[in-house]
Amino acid sequence: MRIISINTNGIRSAAKKGFFEWLATTDADYVCIQETKAQIEDLDDALFRPAGYSAHFRSAVKKGYAGVAVYARQAPDAVLDTLGEAEFDDEGRYLELRQGNLSVVSLYLPSGSSGPERQASKDRFLAFFLPKLREWRTSGRDYVICGDWNIAHRNIDIKNWRSNQKNSGFLPHERAWLDTLFGSEPDGVGFVDGFRARHPTMEGEAYSWWSNRGNAYANNVGWRIDYQVVTPSLAARIADAHVYKNVKFSDHAPVVIDYAD
């Protein structure tokens, strides 16, 4: 089973850069997209409904903002798109497909980089979402939570970690939140960072996002903020994981993980 996650920074923009042509070559079973920046009625074109996939979207109320999508080889048993908190549901940040005992989630955490108001919203999301993650972890279901988590976890996950310790995305309390998410039970939630399960010490080739400023991409001054967060049973099945960088579809790169059957 191959699962791909990417923040497209606008699905229509990524399409113009060849994203769907590439997708057709990937043999992916699930493709999770964040920041579609599109309403469902904007995505009626066949380009956004690739052959062989069922297409599912959750848009933000605000046009041209946020939004998530999941493409699946198999039609799901169930589709869920609300977390139960209007502040975040209205921003189109969550979409879950269920197939048997497997849940595949596309998740887009708020970014706090634009100022204190957005950081406060991000902090509210973190506080709200952690109990939800604990529920999922103890549900008995297998979860793959793909997304732009907007937090770099450790020093090896960001090129300039020293100078970013006071910036959103690498704040101490955000990193501690990920410590809890990936920590052992009972204090930790017990989820696993899928990429790190395969590549525990990889640095530069693990980055998945680069600022559009200062030639960051060309110089690989990146951050690893895109994750596939998985239950331990799925972590044990990870056969390969990589960040695809041959073609640039967005300021984020696709995170590709293969799970053995």
Secondary structure, 3 states (H helix, E strand, C coil): CEEEEEECCCHHHHHHCCHHHHHCCCCCCEEEEECCCCCHHHHCCHHHCCCCCEEEEECCCCCCCCCEEEEECCCCCEEECCCCCHHHHCCCCEEEEEECCEEEEEEECCCCCCCHHHHHHHHHHHHHHHHHHHHHHCCCCEEEEEEECCCCCCHHHECCCHHHCCCCCCCHHHHHHHHHHHCCCCCCCCCEEHHHHHCCCCCHHHCCEECCCCCCCCCCCEECCEEEEECHHHHCCEEEEEECCCCCCCCECCEEEEECC
